[in-house]
């Protein structure tokens, strides 16, 4: 009788541990999904991956995460620069349409100690083909929230800007091509 009761208690204990683990996992997934949805709504994402930063920096960079106020300053500086250069752009890139662009932001410190910001702007996020586990070709939306999407053409639909945040100076924006 004691052995049966002990077996039942052990099974119940294991089952409750498994449920707690799943519940904890769901909270992490739910938070990630909520963060992802918020970034989708705001159309900007701070990329804090050193490998991604190495595409646009000198390498061995120190990344920093801007506050909400700093993000607002980054967009204000960008909007002013776009406005001052609107005659250079044809269709998509206008100061009043900045909120409609998807913006990938990488913030890092250069070798001089200046805080720099790279903004990669995209008017749309494309799909890419990939085989699924069954060998079927499927199209997946690019992971713009975590990986840089560097486009070599597309006119002012795709653009980039560099900001020396320490000095509040903007270089660009630059259209990625003439298309």
DATA-V283898 format. One record per backbone hydrogen bond with DSSP energy under -1.0 kcal/mol. CO is the residue of the C=O (numbers start at 1). NH is the residue of the N-H. E is the energy in kcal/mol with one decimal. If there is no record, write none. Layout:
<<CO:NH:E> <CO:NH:E>>
This chain:
<<1:5:-2.4> <2:6:-2.5> <3:7:-2.4> <4:8:-2.3> <5:9:-2.3> <6:10:-2.3> <7:11:-2.5> <8:12:-2.5> <9:13:-2.5> <10:14:-2.6> <11:15:-2.5> <12:16:-2.5> <13:17:-2.0> <14:18:-2.2> <15:19:-2.0> <16:20:-2.3> <17:21:-2.3> <18:22:-2.3> <19:23:-2.7> <20:24:-2.5> <21:25:-2.4> <22:26:-2.5> <23:27:-1.8> <24:28:-1.7> <25:29:-2.4> <26:30:-3.0> <27:31:-2.5> <28:32:-2.6> <29:33:-2.8> <30:34:-2.4> <31:35:-2.7> <32:36:-2.7> <33:37:-2.6> <34:38:-2.3> <35:39:-2.4> <36:40:-2.2> <37:41:-2.3> <38:42:-2.5> <39:43:-1.7> <39:44:-1.0> <43:103:-2.4> <45:105:-2.8> <49:53:-2.3> <50:54:-1.8> <52:55:-1.3> <53:56:-1.6> <53:57:-1.4> <62:109:-2.0> <67:71:-2.3> <68:72:-2.2> <69:73:-2.0> <70:74:-2.6> <71:75:-2.5> <72:76:-2.1> <73:77:-2.8> <74:78:-2.3> <75:79:-2.8> <76:80:-2.2> <77:81:-2.0> <78:82:-2.7> <79:83:-2.6> <80:84:-2.2> <85:88:-2.4> <86:89:-1.5> <92:94:-1.1> <94:97:-1.6> <97:100:-1.4> <98:101:-1.2> <102:122:-2.5> <103:45:-2.4> <104:120:-2.7> <105:47:-3.2> <106:118:-2.7> <107:64:-1.9> <108:116:-3.7> <110:113:-1.7> <114:110:-2.4> <115:165:-1.6> <115:166:-1.3> <116:108:-2.3> <117:163:-3.0> <118:106:-2.3> <119:161:-2.1> <120:104:-2.8> <121:159:-2.1> <122:102:-3.5> <126:142:-2.4> <128:140:-2.5> <130:138:-2.7> <132:135:-2.1> <136:132:-2.8> <138:130:-2.8> <140:128:-2.7> <142:144:-1.9> <143:146:-1.3> <143:147:-2.2> <154:157:-1.3> <155:158:-1.4> <157:123:-1.4> <158:176:-2.9> <159:121:-3.3> <160:174:-2.9> <161:119:-2.8> <162:171:-3.5> <163:117:-2.5> <163:165:-1.2> <164:168:-1.3> <164:169:-1.7> <169:164:-3.1> <171:162:-2.5> <174:160:-1.8>>
